[in-house]
Amino acid sequence: MTADNFPGTVPSPPPGTVPTAPPAQVPMTAPPGAWAAAPSAPQPQFAQSQPAPQPLPQFQPAPQQPWPAPAVAVAAQPAAPDAWARPTGLGLAYVPPAQSLPAAQQEFLAVRSEVGKAIVGQAEAVSGLLIGLLCDGHVLLEGVPGVAKTLLVRSLAASLDLEMKRVQFTPDLMPGDVTGSLIYDAQAARFDFRPGPVFTNLLLADEINRTPPKTQASLLEAMEERQVTSDGVTHPLPEPFMVIATQNPVEYEGTYPLPEAQLDRFLLKLALPLPAREDEIQVLTRHASGFDPRDLGGAGLRPVTNAAQLAAARAAAARVRVDPPVLGYITDLCRATRSAPSVALGVSPRGATALMKAARAWAWLTGRDFVTPDDVKALAIPALNHRIQVRTEAQMDGTTAAHVVANVLATLPVPR
């Protein structure tokens, strides 16, 4: 059916003709009376005015109620010696009153005062190094150049009356340059072992991330087994032995980041921040008064303890009690890092053991014979942040291992 079959339409002209104007439409008429029966449709009343919009009610904020004052919990004196849950709230910068400590702790904490004759501030780093000594562990210092990392280690060795050697790690350093090598003796017609700088009490591995992995790995046996093996012969290291390594956190060109297997060998990773304004003014004042960092004796540093007293302090710290609830808290803390969504590698059981030892040493330094959850919190980030590997996508969002540990500490229930 075409359009021509519909009534009221104009037929199309045949092909080949010139179209003309369509004829005028003739209106159709209805029979008389047809329109009268149909009711008229209601027409919209446009002329009527619309009612004015009512203003919205103004929002009235609720009256501000003053925040209730936080209740201050007063720790009661424990009635029994197993009241380990008494909160302490002590950070690593805390210095307990000398008169409240036993004689052994006073002698060992005197090292902090001696180091303070050469180092301004950095109290947390000094406490971390003392904890490393008490736990027979190793410490990784991280800080930008010029924050006295090397001077800190030299001052610690002078205060403890221990031998200290420094190795500048470079890209061409060989493993034998650290551990020692065999030297041919022409007169005796044999090879003799010449010990390397690792045979000392305090080994400063300066900029350890600037040497290749094979040289970094040469310290693994020394750090873990306290010995060096050369040509099938084992040579024990002197006691005490501690590796204090340093690295620069802002410069990565030409460096070799430590692998996770070697980072896990360090008991603590301590960050040395830039000093506060008052501390920096004090540093300048000391240098203006003639302080020479190369002459620690001129600065008044003297030995206040020795290797024998350090061994006794280690034995005393090892007797500090760790109750089962605190052990469970440490375990849950480390296990929570393994299931965090932003973590690719969590804390291993070795890390949990390191955290327990560090918390026990800090409890002994502060004059207690038991570990509290606050001791665990104080050492959680230094003992665990270098053992956590954060996913790449989380790193792009700014997440760090310290953030992961802090989040776990904030959400994990504390035993009471």
C-alpha positions as MATLAB code, in Angstrom:
seq = 'MTADNFPGTVPSPPPGTVPTAPPAQVPMTAPPGAWAAAPSAPQPQFAQSQPAPQPLPQFQPAPQQPWPAPAVAVAAQPAAPDAWARPTGLGLAYVPPAQSLPAAQQEFLAVRSEVGKAIVGQAEAVSGLLIGLLCDGHVLLEGVPGVAKTLLVRSLAASLDLEMKRVQFTPDLMPGDVTGSLIYDAQAARFDFRPGPVFTNLLLADEINRTPPKTQASLLEAMEERQVTSDGVTHPLPEPFMVIATQNPVEYEGTYPLPEAQLDRFLLKLALPLPAREDEIQVLTRHASGFDPRDLGGAGLRPVTNAAQLAAARAAAARVRVDPPVLGYITDLCRATRSAPSVALGVSPRGATALMKAARAWAWLTGRDFVTPDDVKALAIPALNHRIQVRTEAQMDGTTAAHVVANVLATLPVPR';
ca = [
       0.000    0.000    0.000;
       1.329    3.391   -0.976;
       0.712    6.786    0.422;
      -1.771    7.457   -2.421;
      -4.197    4.939   -0.922;
      -4.593    6.903    2.291;
      -7.433    9.424    2.327;
      -6.491   13.051    2.689;
      -3.103   12.721    0.970;
      -1.937   14.266   -2.298;
      -1.031   11.721   -4.985;
       2.564   11.924   -6.229;
       3.094   13.034   -9.867;
       4.019   10.437  -12.410;
       7.697   10.068  -13.256;
       9.141   12.603  -15.714;
       6.606   15.381  -14.974;
       7.285   18.697  -13.280;
       5.692   18.793   -9.906;
       3.108   21.498   -9.366;
       1.756   23.058   -6.245;
      -0.626   20.741   -4.442;
      -4.283   21.680   -4.572;
      -5.707   23.548   -1.627;
      -7.061   21.343    1.097;
     -10.780   21.538    1.485;
     -11.769   21.343    5.134;
     -14.093   18.574    5.977;
     -17.474   19.605    7.393;
     -19.364   17.697    9.995;
     -23.122   17.124    9.917;
     -25.175   19.659   11.864;
     -25.261   18.956   15.570;
     -22.284   16.605   15.540;
     -19.971   18.984   17.407;
     -22.613   20.039   19.865;
     -22.763   16.595   21.437;
     -19.022   16.368   22.095;
     -17.951   17.951   25.361;
     -15.328   20.591   25.103;
     -11.863   19.577   26.329;
     -10.657   21.493   29.358;
      -8.115   24.129   28.426;
      -5.077   24.772   30.660;
      -5.306   27.906   32.686;
      -2.005   29.587   31.922;
      -3.117   32.911   33.203;
      -3.382   31.736   36.785;
      -0.389   32.602   38.920;
       1.591   29.833   40.543;
       1.972   29.983   44.323;
       5.276   31.457   45.482;
       7.840   28.838   46.601;
       8.175   28.520   50.311;
      11.694   29.150   51.665;
      13.551   26.098   52.901;
      13.888   25.806   56.647;
      17.249   26.958   57.901;
      19.485   24.202   59.302;
      20.019   24.677   62.954;
      23.136   22.876   64.174;
      22.906   21.027   67.401;
      24.472   22.837   70.312;
      28.083   21.902   70.760;
      28.633   19.689   73.735;
      32.015   19.937   75.418;
      34.187   16.909   75.017;
      34.406   14.939   78.194;
      37.764   15.081   79.846;
      39.663   11.831   79.307;
      39.784    9.683   82.319;
      43.283    9.345   83.626;
      43.945    5.797   84.664;
      46.126    5.635   87.704;
      48.134    2.454   87.732;
      47.819    0.796   91.064;
      50.762   -0.853   92.648;
      50.780   -4.518   91.667;
      49.978   -6.808   94.510;
      51.793   -9.705   92.897;
      55.056   -9.810   90.920;
      53.230  -11.109   87.836;
      51.366   -7.819   87.206;
      53.076   -7.408   83.850;
      50.156   -5.424   82.371;
      51.113   -2.225   84.199;
      51.402    0.402   81.420;
      54.682    2.237   81.069;
      54.337    4.334   77.895;
      58.113    4.612   77.551;
      59.752    5.322   74.224;
      63.375    4.630   73.370;
      64.273    8.241   74.178;
      63.182    7.768   77.797;
      65.885    8.096   80.429;
      64.797    6.587   83.762;
      65.907    8.321   86.962;
      69.270    6.969   88.041;
      68.262    6.628   91.681;
      65.406    4.298   90.739;
      67.644    1.789   88.974;
      69.848   -1.002   90.313;
      73.593   -0.551   90.142;
      73.999   -2.766   87.058;
      71.565   -0.691   85.005;
      73.142    2.548   86.219;
      76.577    1.449   85.060;
      75.283    0.409   81.660;
      73.123    3.493   81.130;
      76.127    5.653   81.924;
      77.161    4.902   78.364;
      74.364    7.197   77.180;
      75.824   10.081   79.140;
      79.294    9.475   77.742;
      78.022    9.262   74.171;
      76.135   12.501   74.789;
      79.470   14.291   75.192;
      80.031   13.856   71.461;
      76.513   13.316   70.089;
      73.697   15.832   70.472;
      70.254   14.236   70.465;
      69.717   10.863   68.754;
      68.682    9.359   72.092;
      66.590    6.664   70.405;
      69.540    5.552   68.276;
      71.790    5.341   71.348;
      69.180    3.254   73.180;
      68.803    1.009   70.137;
      72.544    0.359   70.009;
      72.573   -0.524   73.704;
      69.677   -2.926   73.127;
      71.613   -4.492   70.262;
      74.588   -5.027   72.557;
      72.432   -6.577   75.267;
      70.767   -8.929   72.773;
      74.035   -9.887   71.056;
      72.545   -8.616   67.791;
      73.408   -6.317   64.927;
      72.012   -2.907   64.045;
      71.401   -1.137   60.737;
      71.609    2.665   60.890;
      69.816    4.623   58.177;
      70.164    8.370   57.756;
      71.186   11.084   55.356;
      74.856   12.100   55.258;
      76.004   14.312   58.087;
      73.866   13.083   60.998;
      76.862   11.630   62.919;
      76.357    7.936   62.199;
      80.082    7.182   62.195;
      80.747    9.442   65.179;
      77.994    7.671   67.095;
      79.636    4.268   66.642;
      83.086    5.602   67.537;
      81.704    7.229   70.676;
      79.968    4.006   71.672;
      83.177    1.994   71.282;
      85.123    4.537   73.352;
      82.530    4.422   76.137;
      82.542    0.625   76.239;
      86.324    0.229   75.988;
      85.915   -2.060   72.973;
      87.947   -2.376   69.811;
      86.303   -0.860   66.751;
      87.195   -1.094   63.059;
      85.645    0.691   60.121;
      85.286   -0.625   56.557;
      84.217    1.699   53.765;
      82.182   -0.506   51.432;
      82.850    0.312   47.777;
      81.895   -1.360   44.465;
      85.363   -2.912   44.104;
      85.566   -4.318   47.640;
      86.163   -8.064   47.682;
      84.981  -10.573   50.319;
      88.566  -11.291   51.361;
      89.051   -7.602   52.112;
      86.474   -7.983   54.892;
      86.908  -11.485   56.282;
      90.574  -12.072   55.557;
      92.609  -14.023   53.016;
      95.410  -16.541   52.646;
      98.875  -15.061   52.205;
     101.790  -17.157   50.981;
     104.781  -17.198   53.331;
     107.839  -17.784   51.184;
     110.122  -18.512   54.127;
     107.851  -21.176   55.584;
     106.605  -22.286   52.130;
     102.970  -22.269   53.229;
      99.806  -20.186   53.149;
      98.900  -18.319   56.325;
      95.550  -16.772   57.098;
      95.639  -13.039   57.590;
      92.523  -11.888   59.493;
      90.463   -9.107   58.003;
      88.836   -6.144   59.743;
      85.862   -8.325   60.726;
      87.986   -9.650   63.598;
      87.058   -6.915   66.059;
      84.409   -6.107   68.667;
      82.459   -3.395   66.822;
      82.587   -3.489   63.028;
      81.317   -0.356   61.301;
      80.197   -1.380   57.797;
      79.935    2.112   56.355;
      77.563    2.435   53.360;
      77.056   -1.291   53.136;
      74.683   -0.922   50.181;
      77.489    0.366   47.936;
      79.228   -2.980   47.614;
      78.142   -5.918   45.418;
      76.045   -8.735   46.892;
      78.965  -11.184   47.020;
      80.811   -8.897   49.430;
      77.660   -8.225   51.429;
      77.137  -11.977   51.758;
      80.623  -12.390   53.196;
      79.250  -11.014   56.472;
      76.450  -13.571   56.756;
      78.532  -16.263   58.457;
      80.196  -13.745   60.744;
      76.876  -12.189   61.783;
      75.071  -15.459   62.392;
      77.750  -17.945   63.465;
      80.341  -15.531   64.920;
      83.060  -17.188   62.866;
      84.877  -16.995   59.540;
      85.721  -20.031   57.431;
      88.692  -19.842   55.060;
      90.115  -22.791   53.136;
      88.124  -25.189   55.305;
      89.456  -23.783   58.560;
      87.081  -22.022   60.986;
      88.315  -18.961   62.828;
      86.169  -17.742   65.750;
      85.496  -14.040   66.136;
      86.287  -12.142   69.343;
      83.596  -11.701   71.959;
      81.625   -9.475   71.979;
      81.068   -8.997   68.259;
      78.586   -6.625   66.688;
      78.080   -5.322   63.154;
      76.763   -1.775   62.862;
      76.001   -1.043   59.216;
      75.011    2.301   57.744;
      73.216    3.210   54.550;
      71.902    6.335   52.845;
      68.105    6.312   52.309;
      67.963    9.041   49.643;
      70.649    7.978   47.181;
      70.155    4.804   45.150;
      72.354    5.354   42.105;
      75.241    2.917   42.075;
      73.981    1.025   45.110;
      73.071   -2.599   45.795;
      70.075   -2.847   48.153;
      70.481   -5.471   50.823;
      68.448   -8.623   50.118;
      65.737   -9.696   52.524;
      67.845  -12.639   53.699;
      70.553  -10.290   54.959;
      68.202   -7.609   56.274;
      66.670  -10.297   58.454;
      70.060  -10.771   60.147;
      69.885   -7.311   61.710;
      68.160   -7.127   65.073;
      67.090   -3.492   64.659;
      66.903   -0.885   61.943;
      67.265    2.585   63.425;
      66.533    5.834   61.612;
      68.682    8.855   62.426;
      66.610   11.946   61.565;
      67.864   15.465   61.115;
      68.293   17.195   64.487;
      65.811   19.655   65.894;
      66.618   23.354   65.794;
      67.754   23.492   69.420;
      69.974   20.436   68.938;
      71.501   21.875   65.785;
      72.297   25.125   67.589;
      74.018   23.090   70.283;
      76.052   21.252   67.637;
      77.252   24.554   66.195;
      78.010   25.865   69.677;
      80.223   22.856   70.423;
      82.135   23.219   67.171;
      82.529   26.938   67.773;
      84.016   26.104   71.183;
      86.689   23.881   69.642;
      85.062   20.422   69.564;
      87.028   18.058   67.321;
      85.122   14.917   66.206;
      88.447   13.141   65.615;
      89.592   13.667   69.208;
      87.077   11.955   71.451;
      89.457   12.033   74.379;
      89.596   15.802   74.135;
      85.811   15.842   74.332;
      85.987   14.067   77.684;
      84.851   10.580   76.652;
      86.106    7.809   78.907;
      85.280    4.114   79.292;
      82.479    3.548   81.787;
      82.084   -0.206   81.325;
      83.940   -3.120   79.749;
      83.377   -6.470   78.083;
      83.031   -8.341   81.391;
      80.309   -6.013   82.643;
      78.590   -6.270   79.270;
      78.513  -10.059   79.575;
      76.972   -9.778   83.047;
      74.366   -7.335   81.745;
      73.466   -9.748   78.934;
      72.941  -12.549   81.414;
      70.741  -10.325   83.584;
      68.645   -9.183   80.627;
      68.132  -12.788   79.557;
      66.492  -13.492   82.930;
      63.735  -10.903   82.407;
      60.357  -12.652   82.506;
      58.054  -12.692   79.474;
      54.591  -13.934   80.441;
      52.426  -16.016   78.062;
      49.975  -13.176   77.264;
      52.864  -11.009   76.088;
      54.248  -13.882   74.027;
      50.831  -14.266   72.431;
      50.722  -10.521   71.732;
      54.081  -10.677   69.964;
      52.978  -13.693   67.951;
      49.689  -12.090   66.886;
      51.507   -8.891   65.947;
      53.929  -10.681   63.651;
      51.243  -12.912   62.133;
      49.074   -9.893   61.379;
      51.823   -8.448   59.175;
      51.724  -11.565   56.989;
      48.003  -11.177   56.223;
      47.997   -7.426   55.627;
      46.692   -6.655   52.105;
      49.546   -4.270   51.311;
      52.302   -6.718   52.326;
      54.032   -9.158   49.991;
      56.340  -10.634   52.649;
      55.562  -10.472   56.354;
      57.619  -10.965   59.486;
      59.226  -14.368   59.931;
      59.521  -16.264   63.235;
      63.065  -14.912   63.491;
      61.584  -11.429   63.557;
      59.215  -12.408   66.362;
      62.153  -13.750   68.361;
      64.105  -10.548   67.739;
      61.185   -8.425   68.943;
      60.901  -10.485   72.130;
      64.624  -10.167   72.865;
      64.634   -6.433   72.193;
      61.594   -5.832   74.407;
      63.202   -7.859   77.182;
      66.428   -5.833   76.967;
      64.502   -2.560   77.073;
      62.559   -3.734   80.119;
      65.849   -4.499   81.876;
      67.300   -1.100   80.962;
      64.286    0.650   82.474;
      64.612   -1.255   85.737;
      61.976   -3.988   85.435;
      62.254   -7.757   85.556;
      59.169   -8.368   83.374;
      58.080   -7.307   79.885;
      54.927   -5.264   79.286;
      52.986   -4.753   76.026;
      54.300   -1.182   75.968;
      57.834   -2.553   75.731;
      56.731   -4.509   72.679;
      55.151   -1.401   71.149;
      58.291    0.657   71.729;
      60.439   -1.856   69.818;
      57.928   -3.013   67.185;
      58.872   -0.618   64.387;
      62.694   -0.775   64.880;
      62.591   -4.576   65.102;
      60.097   -5.316   62.306;
      60.071   -2.567   59.660;
      63.084   -3.928   57.758;
      61.607   -7.444   57.679;
      58.432   -6.462   55.779;
      58.242   -6.223   51.995;
      55.444   -3.917   50.815;
      53.667   -4.558   47.518;
      54.569   -2.312   44.606;
      51.078   -0.882   44.229;
      51.000   -0.050   47.930;
      54.390    1.656   47.673;
      53.018    3.849   44.905;
      50.290    4.957   47.327;
      52.931    5.958   49.876;
      52.615    2.946   52.164;
      55.792    1.935   53.991;
      56.672   -0.952   56.264;
      56.535    1.380   59.262;
      52.950    2.300   58.306;
      52.031   -1.374   58.215;
      53.434   -1.998   61.694;
      51.756    1.132   63.062;
      48.380    0.083   61.638;
      48.694   -3.381   63.136;
      49.604   -1.910   66.521;
      46.559    0.372   66.356;
      44.113   -2.436   65.578;
      45.504   -5.400   67.510;
      43.940   -5.872   70.960;
      46.383   -5.377   73.801;
      46.353   -8.009   76.542;
      45.226   -6.780   79.924;
];
